[in-house]
Amino acid sequence: MNGYEAIAKILKKEGVEWIACFPSNPLIEEVAKVGIRPIMLRHERGGIMAADGYSRAKAGKGVGVFACQGGPGAENSYGAIAQAWADSVPLLFLPDGASLMEADVKPSFWASRNYEKITKWSESINHPERIIPLMRRAVHSLKNGRPGPVLLEMHKDSMTQEINNYNTYESPKESKVSPTDDDIEKSVKLLIDSKNPVIWSGQGVIYSDATIELKVLSDLLGLPVITTMPGKSSFDERDPLSLGSANRTAPKPVWKWLGLADTIFAIGSSLTKTNYGITIPDGKKIIHSTNNYEDINKDYSIEIPLLGDAKLILEKMIECIKSNYKHINPSNEKLSLSQDIKECKNEWLNEWRPLLNSDMNPINPYRLINELNNTIDHENSIITHDAGHPRDQIMPFLTSTVPCSYLGWGKSTHLGYGIPLMIGAKIANPDKFCLNFMGDGAFGMSGLDIET
């Protein structure tokens, strides 16, 4: 078999059911032969964004794959990979590449070199015998550590040759780490000793399947919860302790309790400062749980770092509380806090009610969002926004309930991202209602993807 055939078989072995593609790549034909469905979008950017949406909707349990031609195909893909990199989305990018004899001749576009700054791992296949080990390393990178796009460039002169080491491929395993018991105990003690602690829940809670554990911890200590934009849906926003999502147009309780907080427990979040989210005010003690050591002390000074998997960390914290703090019963405080949150939410909604129920013509976007929020089956829907005003309008008011029912994004904000994002989400969950809330500028960027 040649290299394209070998990679197709590895993708099949890894459980890949479909790949996004545009417009030509020898791998497309080979994956079809092994029962993997190729789906061609209208352009490279849309194909990558659909693969991105699939990965998000699967919370990393299934990974989107995109294949395109070398040269202009790889060049056109840059913006979409940058978006996935900014929001830590795992996907596998397999561009074809020029012969190695030509790759360094200007103006040839050498994808693996040009993408190094916006991918988690980026390599070239420079010998047929390296195809199998490089695929193993690519899949390992997809399964471990902070999620992100992974690129393997397939140079034609290596890919078309016969290979004889396919049988050496073994699927890499996922490895999870957790901090020391001492750091867990220090974190729990700080939360208990704090006057107004708040949980800051990120996308990592969803990817590690830790939403139940987050709810348990919140209930055990009576902690209110803010979710980030990517972390929206990691905590049921109907819960009495939910404050809402930390978009720059966040609900009033987010601003109030973020101001009151003396300690922030950030779980599954990079705590990256962004123009499209909320910055944590100065003077807060921060416990930072992330699976990427580079996030810690990056934008904030951290009191206690907790490096590891969000689910393992939450499980350890819950165990610590139940073992060492059996006397704690926050029932009265929790009831009072829940009432305060409810009153603040009602006050905020009353301020917005004229717009949420507006009869203006053409229809006010807030009325549209309110009608949508009151009509959809939240547990069987996946909603996202596009960049700009649609994001700022829908994020505070759309109630997310179960994990991945809302796909929030925003560290990089590419117009037109929402349509292919929802195409990927629909492929991941064909029985769910998928909706993108967008403006005319965004539609102009990717409207043709509706043809897919």
C-alpha positions in Angstrom: 0.0 0.0 0.0 1.1 3.6 -0.5 1.1 6.4 2.1 -2.4 7.7 1.3 -3.9 4.2 1.7 -2.0 3.7 5.0 -3.3 7.0 6.5 -6.9 6.2 5.4 -6.6 2.9 7.2 -5.3 4.5 10.3 -8.1 7.0 10.3 -10.6 4.2 10.0 -8.8 2.4 12.9 -9.2 5.5 15.0 -12.9 5.6 14.5 -13.1 8.4 12.0 -16.5 8.2 10.2 -16.2 11.2 7.8 -13.8 13.9 6.7 -14.3 17.4 5.5 -12.5 18.3 2.3 -11.9 20.7 -0.5 -11.2 20.5 -3.4 -8.7 17.7 -4.2 -6.3 15.5 -2.3 -5.5 11.8 -3.1 -6.5 11.0 0.5 -10.1 11.8 -0.3 -10.4 8.8 -2.7 -8.6 6.5 -0.3 -10.8 7.3 2.7 -13.9 6.6 0.7 -12.5 3.2 -0.2 -12.3 2.2 3.5 -15.8 3.5 4.3 -15.1 7.0 5.6 -17.4 9.5 4.1 -15.8 12.6 2.4 -17.9 15.7 2.6 -16.9 18.6 0.4 -17.8 22.1 1.5 -17.6 25.3 -0.6 -14.1 26.4 0.4 -11.2 25.3 2.7 -12.2 27.6 5.5 -15.7 26.2 5.7 -14.4 22.6 5.7 -12.1 23.2 8.6 -14.8 25.1 10.5 -17.2 22.1 10.0 -14.5 19.8 11.3 -14.1 22.2 14.2 -17.8 22.2 15.0 -17.8 18.4 14.9 -15.0 18.3 17.5 -16.7 20.8 19.7 -20.1 19.1 19.6 -18.4 15.8 20.5 -16.4 17.5 23.3 -13.2 16.0 21.9 -14.6 12.4 22.1 -14.6 12.4 18.3 -12.2 14.6 16.3 -12.9 16.4 13.0 -10.5 15.8 10.1 -9.9 18.1 7.1 -8.0 17.3 3.9 -7.1 19.7 1.1 -4.6 20.3 -1.7 -1.2 21.7 -1.1 -0.2 25.2 -2.1 -3.4 27.4 -2.4 -5.5 24.9 -0.5 -3.2 25.1 2.5 -2.9 28.8 2.1 -6.7 29.3 2.2 -7.0 27.3 5.3 -4.9 29.5 7.5 -7.7 31.6 9.1 -9.8 28.7 10.1 -6.9 26.9 11.7 -6.1 30.1 13.6 -9.7 30.1 14.9 -9.4 26.5 16.2 -6.0 27.3 17.7 -7.4 30.3 19.6 -10.3 28.3 21.1 -8.3 25.1 21.8 -10.3 22.8 19.4 -8.8 19.4 18.5 -8.8 18.7 14.8 -6.6 16.9 12.3 -5.4 18.9 9.3 -4.0 16.8 6.4 -2.9 19.0 3.5 -1.2 17.5 0.5 2.3 18.9 -0.1 4.7 19.5 -2.9 7.6 17.2 -3.5 10.4 17.8 -0.9 12.7 18.6 -3.9 10.5 21.6 -4.5 9.1 22.5 -1.0 11.8 25.0 -0.1 11.8 26.7 -3.5 10.2 30.1 -3.3 7.3 30.8 -3.5 6.2 27.2 -2.6 4.0 27.2 0.5 5.5 24.7 3.0 2.5 24.2 5.3 4.1 22.5 8.2 6.6 25.3 8.6 4.1 28.1 8.1 1.5 26.7 10.5 3.9 26.1 13.4 2.7 29.2 15.4 -1.0 28.3 15.2 -1.0 24.5 15.6 -0.3 22.3 18.6 1.9 20.0 16.5 3.0 20.5 12.9 5.2 18.1 10.9 6.0 16.9 7.4 6.1 13.4 6.0 9.6 13.4 4.5 10.1 9.7 4.1 7.7 6.8 3.5 8.9 4.9 6.5 8.0 7.9 8.7 4.3 7.9 7.8 3.3 5.4 10.5 5.3 7.0 13.4 4.2 10.5 12.4 0.6 9.5 12.4 1.0 7.9 15.8 2.5 11.2 17.1 -0.3 13.2 15.5 -3.0 11.1 17.1 -1.2 11.2 20.5 -1.1 15.0 20.3 -4.9 15.0 19.6 -5.7 12.8 22.6 -3.4 14.4 25.2 -2.9 17.7 26.9 -4.5 21.0 25.9 -6.7 20.5 22.8 -5.7 22.1 19.6 -5.3 21.6 15.8 -2.7 19.1 14.6 -1.1 19.3 11.1 0.6 16.6 9.1 1.7 17.6 5.7 1.7 14.8 3.1 4.6 15.4 0.6 3.7 13.6 -2.7 7.1 12.0 -3.3 6.9 10.2 0.1 3.2 9.4 0.0 3.1 7.7 -3.4 5.8 5.2 -2.5 5.2 1.7 -1.2 5.3 1.3 2.6 5.7 -2.0 4.6 5.5 -0.9 8.2 1.7 -0.3 8.5 1.3 -3.2 11.0 3.5 -1.3 13.5 0.8 1.3 14.1 -0.8 1.1 17.5 -3.5 3.6 18.7 -2.0 6.0 21.3 -3.8 6.1 24.7 -5.0 9.1 26.5 -3.1 10.0 29.6 -4.5 12.2 32.4 -2.7 13.9 35.2 -3.7 15.5 38.5 -2.1 17.7 41.1 -0.8 16.6 44.5 -3.2 15.9 47.4 -1.5 18.8 49.3 -2.4 21.3 46.6 -6.0 19.9 46.5 -6.3 20.4 50.3 -4.9 23.9 50.1 -7.4 24.8 47.4 -10.4 23.4 49.3 -9.3 25.2 52.5 -9.0 28.5 50.7 -12.4 28.1 49.2 -13.9 27.3 52.6 -12.1 30.1 54.4 -13.1 32.7 51.7 -16.0 35.1 52.3 -17.3 35.2 48.7 -15.7 32.5 46.5 -16.9 32.0 42.9 -16.3 29.2 40.4 -15.2 30.2 36.9 -16.0 27.3 34.7 -14.3 26.8 31.3 -14.4 24.6 28.2 -12.1 22.0 29.9 -15.0 21.0 32.2 -17.0 20.0 29.1 -14.1 18.2 27.4 -13.2 16.2 30.5 -16.9 15.2 31.1 -16.9 16.9 34.5 -20.2 18.8 34.5 -21.7 16.5 37.1 -18.7 16.9 39.4 -18.9 20.7 39.0 -22.5 20.6 40.1 -21.6 18.5 43.1 -18.8 20.8 44.2 -21.0 23.9 43.8 -23.7 22.3 45.9 -21.3 21.0 48.6 -19.9 24.4 49.3 -22.8 26.6 48.0 -20.6 28.2 45.3 -22.0 30.4 42.6 -20.8 29.6 39.0 -19.8 31.8 36.1 -19.0 30.1 32.8 -16.7 31.4 30.1 -17.9 31.8 26.5 -16.4 28.4 25.5 -17.5 27.0 28.8 -21.1 28.0 28.4 -23.2 24.8 28.9 -20.7 23.4 31.5 -23.2 24.4 34.2 -27.0 24.4 33.8 -28.1 28.0 33.7 -31.4 27.1 35.3 -29.5 26.2 38.5 -30.1 28.6 41.4 -26.4 29.1 41.7 -25.8 29.9 38.1 -24.7 33.5 37.5 -24.5 33.3 33.7 -21.7 33.4 31.1 -18.7 35.8 31.1 -19.2 37.4 27.7 -18.6 41.2 27.7 -22.4 41.6 27.7 -22.8 39.2 30.6 -25.9 39.1 32.8 -26.0 41.4 35.8 -25.3 38.7 38.4 -21.9 37.9 36.7 -20.8 41.5 37.2 -22.1 41.7 40.7 -20.6 38.5 42.1 -17.4 38.9 40.2 -17.0 42.2 42.0 -17.9 40.8 45.4 -15.6 37.7 45.0 -12.5 37.5 47.1 -11.5 34.1 45.6 -12.0 32.8 42.1 -11.7 29.0 41.4 -11.0 28.7 37.7 -11.6 25.2 36.5 -10.9 24.0 32.9 -10.1 27.5 31.8 -6.9 29.0 30.3 -7.8 32.4 31.9 -6.7 34.1 28.7 -7.5 37.8 28.6 -9.6 38.6 25.5 -11.4 41.6 24.1 -14.5 39.5 23.8 -14.7 38.2 27.4 -14.5 39.6 30.9 -11.3 40.4 32.8 -11.1 39.3 36.4 -10.7 42.4 38.6 -7.6 43.0 40.5 -7.3 41.9 44.1 -8.8 38.4 43.8 -7.1 35.3 45.0 -7.1 32.8 42.1 -7.0 29.0 42.2 -6.2 28.0 38.6 -7.0 24.5 37.3 -5.8 23.9 33.7 -4.3 21.0 31.7 -1.7 23.3 30.2 1.2 24.6 32.4 1.7 27.6 30.0 -1.7 29.0 31.1 -0.7 29.3 34.7 0.6 32.8 35.7 0.2 33.9 32.0 -2.3 36.7 32.4 -2.9 36.6 36.2 -0.9 36.0 39.3 -2.0 32.7 40.6 -2.4 31.8 44.3 -2.7 28.0 43.9 -2.0 26.2 40.5 -3.8 22.9 39.9 -2.3 21.3 36.8 -4.3 18.4 35.4 -7.6 17.0 34.2 -10.6 18.9 35.3 -12.6 15.8 36.2 -9.9 14.3 38.3 -9.3 17.5 40.1 -13.0 18.0 40.9 -13.3 14.4 42.1 -10.3 14.9 44.4 -11.8 18.1 45.8 -15.1 16.5 46.4 -13.4 13.6 48.2 -11.4 16.0 50.3 -14.5 18.0 51.4 -16.4 14.8 52.3 -13.5 13.4 54.2 -12.2 16.5 56.0 -15.1 18.9 56.2 -18.0 16.8 57.2 -19.3 19.5 59.5 -19.9 21.9 56.7 -23.5 22.4 55.7 -24.1 25.5 53.6 -27.9 24.9 53.3 -28.9 28.3 54.8 -26.2 30.3 53.1 -27.0 28.5 49.8 -30.7 29.3 50.1 -30.0 33.0 50.9 -27.4 33.2 48.0 -29.8 31.6 45.6 -32.5 34.1 46.5 -30.1 37.0 46.0 -29.1 35.7 42.6 -32.7 35.2 41.6 -33.6 38.8 42.6 -30.6 40.1 40.7 -31.5 38.2 37.6 -35.1 39.3 37.8 -34.0 42.9 38.2 -31.8 42.6 35.2 -34.5 40.9 33.0 -37.0 43.6 34.0 -34.6 46.2 32.7 -34.4 44.4 29.4 -38.0 43.3 29.1 -39.1 46.1 26.8 -36.6 44.9 24.2 -37.1 41.2 24.9 -40.9 41.7 24.2 -40.6 44.5 21.6 -43.2 44.7 18.8 -41.0 46.9 16.7 -40.8 46.2 12.9 -38.5 44.9 11.6 -38.2 42.5 14.5 -35.8 43.5 17.3 -33.0 40.9 17.7 -33.7 40.6 21.4 -37.3 39.7 20.8 -36.1 37.0 18.4 -33.7 35.7 21.0 -36.4 35.7 23.6 -38.9 33.8 21.4 -36.2 31.3 20.5 -35.3 30.8 24.2 -38.9 30.2 25.1 -39.6 27.8 22.2 -36.7 25.4 21.6 -36.2 22.1 23.3 -33.0 23.1 25.1 -31.8 19.5 25.8 -32.1 18.6 22.2 -30.7 21.7 20.5 -27.3 23.0 19.8 -27.0 26.8 19.4 -24.1 29.1 18.5 -23.6 32.7 17.6 -21.5 34.4 14.9 -19.0 37.2 15.5 -19.9 40.7 16.5 -23.3 41.9 17.7 -25.1 38.5 17.4 -22.6 37.1 20.0 -23.1 40.0 22.3 -26.9 39.8 21.9 -27.5 36.1 22.4 -24.9 35.1 24.9 -26.5 36.6 28.0 -30.1 35.6 27.3 -30.0 32.1 25.7 -30.3 29.6 28.5 -27.9 26.7 28.1 -28.8 23.5 30.0 -26.9 20.3 29.1 -23.2 20.0 27.9 -22.6 21.1 24.3 -26.1 22.6 24.0 -24.4 25.9 23.3 -21.1 26.2 21.4 -19.6 29.5 22.6 -16.4 30.9 21.1 -14.6 34.2 20.9 -10.8 34.4 21.5 -10.6 34.9 17.8 -13.8 36.0 16.0 -14.0 35.1 12.3 -17.1 36.3 10.6 -19.0 33.4 8.9 -17.8 30.8 11.4 -21.2 29.9 12.6 -22.7 28.2 9.5 -20.0 25.6 9.0 -19.7 25.2 12.8 -23.4 24.1 12.9 -22.9 21.8 9.9 -20.2 20.0 11.8 -22.4 19.9 15.0 -25.3 18.5 12.9 -23.1 15.7 11.6 -22.1 14.9 15.1 -25.7 15.0 16.4 -28.1 14.4 13.4 -31.1 14.1 15.7 -30.6 17.6 17.3 -31.9 21.0 16.2 -28.8 23.1 15.3 -29.0 26.9 14.9 -26.6 29.7 14.2 -27.6 33.2 15.2 -25.8 35.5 12.7 -25.8 38.9 10.9 -25.7 39.7 7.2 -21.9 40.3 7.2 -21.3 36.8 8.5 -23.8 35.3 6.1 -21.9 37.0 3.2 -18.8 35.2 4.3 -20.1 31.6 4.4 -23.7 31.6 3.0 -22.7 29.2 0.2 -21.8 26.5 2.7 -25.6 26.0 3.1 -25.3 24.1 -0.2 -23.2 21.4 1.5 
